[in-house]
Amino acid sequence: MLGKGVVGGGGGTKAPKPSFVSYVRPEEIHTNEKEVTEKEVTLHLLPGEQLLCEASTVLKYVQEDSCQHGVYGRLVCTDFKIAFLGDDESALDNDETQFKNKVIGENDITLHCVDQIYGVFDEKKKTLFGQLKKYPEKLIIHCKDLRVFQFCLRYTKEEEVKRIVSGIIHHTQAPKLLKRLFLFSYATAAQNNTVTDPKNHTVMFDTLKDWCWELERTKGNMKYKAVSVNEGYKVCERLPAYFVVPTPLPEENVQRFQGHGIPIWCWSCHNGSALLKMSALPKEQDDGILQIQKSFLDGIYKTIHRPPYEIVKTEDLSSNFLSLQEIQTAYSKFKQLFLIDNSTEFWDTDIKWFSLLESSSWLDIIRRCLKKAIEITECMEAQNMNVLLLEENASDLCCLISSLVQLMMDPHCRTRIGFQSLIQKEWVMGGHCFLDRCNHLRQNDKEEVPVFLLFLDCVWQLVHQHPPAFEFTETYLTVLSDSLYIPIFSTFFFNSPHQKDTNMGREGQDTQSKPLNLLTVWDWSVQFEPKAQTLLKNPLYVEKPKLDKGQRKGMRFKLCLQAQNFSPTESTKERAVMHQRQLSLPLTQSKSSPKRGFFREETDHLIKNLLGKRISKLINSSDELQDNFREFYDSWHSKSTDYHGLLLPHIEGPELKVWAQRYLRWIPEAQILGGGQVATLSKLLEMMEEVQSLQEKIDERHHSQQAPQAEAPCLLRNSARLSSLFPFALLQRHSSKPVLPTSGWKALGDEDDLAKREDEFVDLGDV
């Protein structure tokens, strides 16, 4: 069947023709209304959540077998979510669904997750916003997590239709005030609730101690220092209370331009090179101020530019890389491929799906981000350069690129705790404007740019290509992307640490009122039971073996030799650098750093750029940069992979994939029953169990008490019954695909002929 009996299609779709599929009739609804009301499903409210409006006798359409079936129930809207409470619990709450979210149900939509709302008037689909003169007979909701909900209001009372439609439009589309977010209602009402280990050992980087710990971990404490000059946000509201700057930099320079034009430390490599970021200085027209800024920048660059070692290379991300507008436009086109209203729409786009994917440029943007991160990695790893990332506010593309570089170079960031700490450091404390970029307040659609989602997609490419290198799974990345729109966690709902602390009641509030304790998304027990959390941890990940004392002592000596700029002779330093390169194989051969005296020219170019003019020439020519990148890239991929060393992705076209689990999980037609990566993982886990069993027998023979390191999740035991989109796709949502491909049945005749042929086929199901 090709699914002609669909409801709620887009504009221009022909009216559905009669078929043998039976729907719930109006007379049946009114006849059984009393009986249905008696067994209504209870609405579960979170602390502080209030019911705003509701409507009864609503049909929620469920795609199944390429047809539309309706489930009767109530549609409600609270100040936290839109929820459908169905009468047929067995159809809506499948016991076989093994990955349930404790906060958001399958038929719940948080208000922040609503993307677009459409109404169907006489089979024509129109966008709904503002005050309506006429109310639709069908309501279609497109969500930011790419779910699509369709509700039939044909049998609902007119006053209830007006109330529920107006309420949903107002509470999801109208501009909001920050204090009106449900985040604060929940935090106030749940003040006395106990939270299980909210930080979960994740480094939050909200204290000076956290930054000192990171400096010590990366051996950057010999050249960089953590400062508290911005404590209380008295210097700059854009920066966190604590951050790291080069040791020679006087703290009064931080105050000079309110934190602008200051190189902020991100991470240090084992060979002493560092990754830094810097926001642009204010663009002034007065010549006197221009001269002051020029001399100020000249002094700043002298602190991080020390030829012939640690030569600084600048990456101007504002003018020589992606623009936020490009990211926004690409994702807007890309997401339309997955917001499918019905099966017919899915198969109609099948023949041109890859051309639509190509025209969106989303995968190309991912490739450019990964390529830029590899280029920076090559400069730091192979050329011993400090790299300084430049951006207007250093809070968008700087967060993206610096995080990717650390993920490729630092194996600690590939553990779950390390990855969460990385996001805290570079995104949350780095001042990424989550409130604006996710458009939580609905105040400016032009500011809504999915930079963080782009980062997660880039991370998924690495996880997909090198699974054993990561302690977390793609399911972890998927639920992390969903958490962007759950307003009980403070992690992704503020533009800066200052905004968060101010609105938590720590500043400018009544001294008698207690500050709010907001949840962090890193406490996964709030959303998932322990059994479900096993799907967030990669069972194939193997921890790095610990070195004995002798090995650690030898390595510590070499690291100190490198980090302290030990200078008895130049050859001594070079030997230390060479040794450090061998600690994270496979790498390219060591290259001597350039010894040209180009500091003055470099500084002049940067000053011109920061004052509003484009750089006419970089340190290296584009040809030389391309040659260095290609040699570094090809050499790494020609060797075996050390999952605890440097990690580079493939960036050739065919190697970049669509993140199927996130983007396709709600489309039944995209599922492969008993196949895909789930089947592969299941076989690997079976093999692991056999190996563990043999290991246990060996241990018993040697009277060893050592426990097996890996534990196979019990949720994958019956992989033949699971979908390739496990754990999100439900088992009962099977969809029949046409025997012929779209290109074949399109050529067979017009849609009227196909509609007639449908009734000739009878699906007997499983016999």
Buried (B, 14 or more C-beta within 10 A) or exposed (E): BBBBBBBBBBEEBEEBEEBEBEBBEEEEBEEEEEEBEEEEBEEEBBBBBEEBBBBBBBBBBBBBBBBBBBBBBBBBBBBBBBBBBBBBEEBBBBEEBBBBBEBBBBBBBBBBBBBBBBBBEEBEBEEBEEEEEEBBBBBBBBBBBBBBBBBBBBBBEEEBBBBBBBBBBBBBBEEBEBEEBBBBBBBEEBEEEEEEEBBBEBBBBBBBEBBBBBBEBBBBBBBBBBBEBBEEBEBBBBBBBBBBBBEEBEEEBBBBBBBBBBBBBBBBBBBBBBBBBBBBBEEEEEEEBBEBBBEBBBEBBBBBBBBEBBBBBBBBBBEBBBEBEBBBBBBEBBBEBBBBBBBBBBBBBBEEEEEEBEEBBBBBBBBBBBBBBBBBBBBBBBBBBBBBBBBBBBBBBBBBBBBBBBBBBBBBBBBBBBBBBBBBBBBBBBBBBBBBBBBBBBBEEEBBBBBBBBBBBBBBBBBBBBBEBBBBBBBBBBBBBBBBBBBBBBBBBBBBBBBBBBBBBEEEBEEEEEEBBBBBBBBBBBBBBEEBBBBBBBBBBEEEEEEEEEEEEEBEEBBEBBBEEEEEEEEEBEBBBEBBBEBBEBBBEBBEBBEEEBBEEBBBBBBBBBBEEEBEEBBBEEEEBEEBBEBBBEBBEEEEBBBBBBBBBBBEEEEBEBBBBBBBBBBBBBBBBBBBBBBEBBEBBBEBBEEBEEBBEEBEEEEEEEEBEBBBBEBBEEBEEBBBBBBBBBBEBBBBBBEEEBEEBBEEEEBEEBBEBBBEEEEEEEE
